Amino acid sequence: MKKILVASALVAASVLFVGCGGKPKIPANTVAAAYLDLDKVVWNVADVVETVIDELPKDMRKEAEAEYEKFLDEHKKDIKAIDAEWACVTAVANPDATDVNIALVVKCDCKEKIPSAGMSLEELAAAALQKVDTINGCDVYAYADRDLRKIADVDGLLVAFVDGKYIVCTEVDGGEDASKAFAGRMIDLYKNGKGETSGDFGDLADLEDDTVLRIQTAEAETVVGIYDVKDEIEKLGKEIDDEDLADMILDFEGITCDINLGDEVLGFAVKVDAGSRELAKAVESAFNLFKFANRVSSSVAPAAVDAFVSEMPFLNGVDGKTIKAIGKYARKAVEVDRSGSTAVMTVEFDTEDLIEDVVEALFSEDK
């Protein structure tokens, strides 16, 4: 456990000097997307790690602080040179709507030399990967075997560097032509601002408070249009004599999941824009079932762990104290709300209180 806590401090420090950047571009026919604010997540994780370190037993605290400071001293120039800002993943329906193509874009400095390596990210990629093409003025790389003579997977993951500030990675399962075509589309979008974009993800990057990651789906109307299944849904409604159900499916507006991480709150929130009050009520009922199940499991889990451990002598030293410490907060962490056609389930923990009790349960004998 000591090593895990020290490692956590190092992870927090490893991206401690990032900046903030503009919004990503979401290509048309995107069915789902995720946006990670690297600036916010790093500073928030740093706050959480510092809270953990403050709660550690004295001897462990000194070691964790020392390792944390050592890492900062050794690597802060490298981290500052990369200047990572955000990362965005999009799942984009391919032209025949039989599958999805995945794109990952990272906003960072690709040309600044990393002091410890003596090379930039672009130069490191050129040395480690195999160049397969130049698309829209950008070199495109693929993984190669160890001797760099044979390309391992041209029709899979491709990596390109755009204008020295974007790393564009694309994954396509459709052959070399399709792979390069999709890579070219993403490069053109970020390099030249050309290409159709989606209108369903306007608030994807608008993260508030301690939200560090947002995952969203496109509206049902968009997905139905991409896969051309509107007629089938309407036909199904007639066949089961429930055209209202078909209308509810077509009016569904999408799902948003926010991951919250900070020194004040840990947790997540799921918001369902159902498109109708009736469907929102059904979603609310499902959320309340989860809330009830969470309450039961949070109360039962500590006793179950103790009972299991008592039958397993080789698990000496393990008990339900930690589970109980978490369960104390987990059983009251879930809140469900509904307003009109929108249902929301929030799971939140007070960061400082949770860490204090968990660390106390883990190291009570050491203190």
N, C-alpha and C positions, 0 to 999 in steps of 0.2 A: 504493500500500500504506500510505503514511503516513496518508492521509486515512481509510482503512478502520479503522486502529487508533485514530485519534482519535475516529472515529464510534462505535466500539465502547465507548470510555470514556464517551461521552455517553449511549449507550443504557443502560449500566449505571447511570449516575447518575440517569437520568430517572425511575426508580421506586425510588429508594434509601431512601425513608422510609416504607415501607408497614408495615402491622400484620399480625396473624394473626387468623383467624376460625374459626367453627364449620364443621361439615361441611355440604356441600350436600344438597339433597333430590333423590333420583332417582325420577322418576315411573315408574309401572308400565308394562310393555311396552317398557322401554328395552332395546335390543339391543346398544348399545355406549355407552361413556362415557369422558370424559377429564377429569382434574382437574389443574390447574396451581396450585401453591403460589406465589403472587406474592411473598410475603414471602421465602421461601427462595431462589427463583430470582434475585431482585434482589441479595441479599447475596452469593450464591455467584458470580453474574456479576461483581459488583464485585471479589471476591477474584481471579477469573481475570484481569480487566482489569488490576488492579494488578500481577499477576505478569507479564503481557505488557509493561506499561510499564517494569517494572524490568529487563527483558531488552533493551529497545530501545537502539540507539546513543545516545550522550549527547545529541546535538543534537535528535533526535526525541523522546527521553524528556522533555526539558524542555518541548517544545511540547505533548505529550500531557498531561502533568501540569497545565500551565497551562490548557488547554482544559477539562480535567476539573474543576478547581477553579472556573473561571469559571462553568461550567454549574451546579454545585452552588449557588454564591452567588446566581445569578439565578433558579433555579427550585425550590429546596428547599422554600420555603413553599407553592408550588403542589402539589408532590408530597405534602407532608404533609397538605394540605387534602383531597385526594382519598382518601388512606388506603386504597389498594387492598389487598385481602387474598387473594382467590383467584378463579379462574375455572373454570367447569365447563361442559362441552359434553355434551349427551346426544342420542342418535339414538333417537327413540321411534316405534315402529310406529303408524301411524294406525288408526282404528277398523276399516277393512275390510282391514287388513294388506296393502295393495297398494304401500305406499311408507313412507318414514320422515319424520317431522317433526323438525327440528333446533331445539334450544333452547340458548342460551348465557346463563349467569347469571354476573354479576360482582358480588362482594361488595366494596362500597366506600362512601364517604360521598358521597351524591348531593346533599345539601343545603348542605354547607359551601361558602361562596363561595371561588372560586379567585382569589387576590390579583391575578394578572396579567390576568385576564379580568373581574374584578368581578362575576362571576356563578357560580352553582353548575352542576354537570353537568345538573341538571334544567332550569335556566333556559336553558342553552346549547342543549339539545335542543329546548325549546319555540320557540327563535328560529330554529333551523336546519331543523327537521322540520315536518311537517304533522300536527296532531292529527286522528285519525280516529274516536275513540270514547273512552268512559270505561267500563272493565270492572272490576268488583269494586272500585270506588272509586279506580281508578288510571287516569290519562290514558295513552292509547296513541297512539303516533306512527308515521308511515310516511314514507318518502322522498317528497319532492315535487319538482316542477320548479323552475327557478331563481327564478321569480316567486312561488312558494309558493301559486299559485292552483289548480294541478291536481295531484292525488295521482297519483304515478307507479306505485305498486305496492302497493295495499291488500292483495292476496291473496299477498303475498310476505313480506318482512321487516317485522316489527313490533317496536317498542321501547316498553317500559314501565318506570316507576320505582316500586319497591315499598318502602313504609315508609322512604324516604330512605336505604336501605342496600343495595338490590339493583337492578341493571340487568338486566332480563329481555328478551332478544332471541329472537324465534321466527321460523322460516322454514318455510313450508308451501306445497306446490305442490298446491292443491286448491280454490281459489276463496276468495272473501272470507269466507263463513260458516265454512268449515273453519279458515281462518287465525285469525279472531277467537276461535273456540271453543278452539283449542289455546293461544292466548295467555292466554285466561281461565283455562284449566286450570293453566298454570304460575304465573300470578299468584295464584290461590287457594291453590296449594300453598305458596308462600313467604309470602304475606300472612296466611293464616288457618290454615295447616297442614292444609288439607283436601285430600283426594284420595288415591287408592291409590298406594303407592310400591313400588319394586322391592326384592326381598330378595337380589339377586345381586351387589350392589356395596357390601357392608358395609365393605370395607377400601380402597375407592377413594381416600379421603383420608388414609389412614394411611401417609404417606411417611416413610421412614427415611433417616438419614444424608444423602447428597448427592442423593437422588432428588427432582427438582423437578416431574416430570410423570409421570402414570400413565394409561395407556390400557387399558381392559378391555372384554372382550366378555361378554355374558350366557351362562349355562349353556345347553347344547344343548337341555335339557328345556324351558327357558323359550322359546327361539326356536321350537322345534317346536310348542309349545302356541300361541304367538302366530299362527303361520302355518298351524296345523292340518294338519301334514304327517306326523304319526306313522304313520297308516295307510299312506301312500305309501311311507315308509321301510321299514316292516315288510314290505310287499308286495314291494318291491324285493329285500329279503333273501331272500325265498322264491323269487323268480323266478331269482335268480342262484345259488340253493342255498348261500347264505352268511348264515344268520341271525345268526351271531356278529358279522359286519360291521355289520349293522343295529343290534345291541345296542351295539357300540362307539360308533357315531355318536350314539345316544340317550344314552349315558352320558358323553359328552364334557362336561367341566366349564367350559372356557373358556380364554382366553388373556389374559395380563397382560404389558404392555410398560412397563418403567420407564426413563425417561431420567435419567441421572445427570450432574450438572454441579457441580463444585466445585473448590477449589484443591488437592484431593488426587486426585480421580478425574474423568475424563471418559468417557462411554460409555453403554451401555444394556444391559438384560437382558430377555430374552423367556422367560417361564415359561408352559408349556403343561400345564394340568391335564387330562390325557388321559382320566381315568376308568378306565383299565385299563392293566396292565403292558405288554400286547402293543402297544397303540397308542403308549404312551410310548416303547417301544423303537424303533418306526418313526420317531417324531419325533426321537429322539436320533440316529438314523442320518442323517436329513435335516440336522440341525444339524452333524454331523460332516462332511458333504459341504461345507457352507458354510465350515467351519473350514479344510478342505483347500484349497478354492478361494481363500479369503482368503490363505492362506500362499503359494500360487503367485503370485497377482496382486501381492501386496506385494513379492515378490522380483523379479518381471519388470518391473513398472511403471516404475521409474527408467530402466532401459536402453531401454525402449520410448519414453519421453518424449525421451531424448537422441537416439535414432535419428530420431524424427519431426522434432525441432527442427533437426537437421543438414540436413534436406531443405527447410527453410523459413527462408531467410535473414532474412525480415522479422520473425521471432520472436527477434531479437537480444537476448541477455541472459537468455533463458529456458533453463533446463536442468532436469535431474532431481534436483538437490540437495534441493529442498524435498520432492519425492515420496519421495526416499530417506530423508530424516529422519523422515517420517511412517511409511514402510514399515518402518523399523527397529523400531517399536513395534507396528505393525498386524499383522505376521506372527505375533506372539506374544500378541496381545490377546484372542483368542477362546478361551473355555473352555466345555466342554460337560459337563453332569452330569445324572444321572438318579437319582431316588429313588422307588421304587415306581411309581406311575402319573403322576409329575410329571417332566417334562424341562425343563431350563433351559440357555439359552445366554447367556453373559455376554461382552460386549465392553468392555474397560476399558483406559484409558490413564492413566499417571501424569501428572497435569496439569503439574506443574512441569518434569519431565524433557522432556516432549513440547514444551512451549512454548520451553524453552531451546534445543533442537536445531532447531526450525522457524525461530525468529527468527535463530539463527546462520546457517542456510542462506539465509534471505532477505536478510540484511543483512551478510554476512561481509565484503563489499568496503567497506562503510561504516564498519566498526569500526576 
